[in-house]
Amino acid sequence: MVLGLLDGRLDAPPTSAYLMTYRKGKCAANCGFCPQARGSNSRADMLSRVSWPVFPTELVLDGLENCFRSGQMKRVCIQALNYPKVFTDLLALIHAIRKQTGIPTSVSCQPLDCENIRRLAQAGAERIGISLDAATEEIFGRIKGVSVGGPCSWERQVKLLNEAVGVFGEGRVSTHLIVGLGETEREMVNIIQRCFDMGVLPALFAFTPISGTPLEHAAQPSVQKYRRVQVARHLIVHEVAGFEDMRFDQNGCLSDFGVDKEILSRIIRSGEPFLTSGCPNCNRPYYNERPSGPIYNYPRELTEKELSEVWMQLDLKELQPSKVNDTWFVC
Ligand code: SF4
């Protein structure tokens, strides 16, 4: 819609254009949550809960050029399925986008090796994302690794992430982490810290059950859990507190963020931890949620009503409303 390819009304326009490489057939990988997985019976035009209509590349490039010039679009994010010629397609697309538009480009893909990564950087990609998705090696294996006939292993993904940091530089490599695949908060916060220590920026997603996938009947994570992980991620990537400073209860739930209460209050009041995380200018409206809610990742600044809901979801009893901001806090 922002590129002018479809008519419609948007209540939160995307500030990045999300493209997906297309071919007839599905991805060669078999991630249990993904409608593009080779074993899923989902619609072929879905990724998460979003549909991806097909357009000729020329029309997309013209739209991108106009929207980058007018300031409506600030980034392109290309997500690649796994298929034999995917890198040829990716290199051609990155090159064409760079030549015609100059818009910063992120690529989310599954490189085979460091040479693949180098070639993406040489073609003009500004950033790369290599997904871990799972918080632990065990969950990775069960959801997207060898147990389900997937081509990747945890060890290999971590190696590729390290190599990508060597090519693109610290902070220019991202990984997606999906909250709600069976991990504890402790495990999720631990991997967020590990990624950050490697120079990799972790982006959070909420597990979203999609019809036709093996996980179609699994539940989304509670908003309360997601909010706690969002706060922990924010503290880690802004170097306010680390995993070692935080405390967890016997169920692995966050019980203490390891930071002064006044500082924590200020950070929560900013609303920043609850915005979509990822590359600069990525807001991914309603990727994990219906616009009617509950909203996991806000695609724009939170309203005061939304902020007071977030406080209640976080249930931080020790932060007294009067200490927070008694003009708007609703208990
Ligand atoms: S590699 Fe990506 S597109 Fe392919 S099945 Fe896994 S999540 Fe889906």
Residues whose N, C-alpha, C, O or C-beta is under 5 A from the ligand:
A	BS01	SF4	C27 A29 N30 C31 C34 Q36 A37 A80 L81 N82
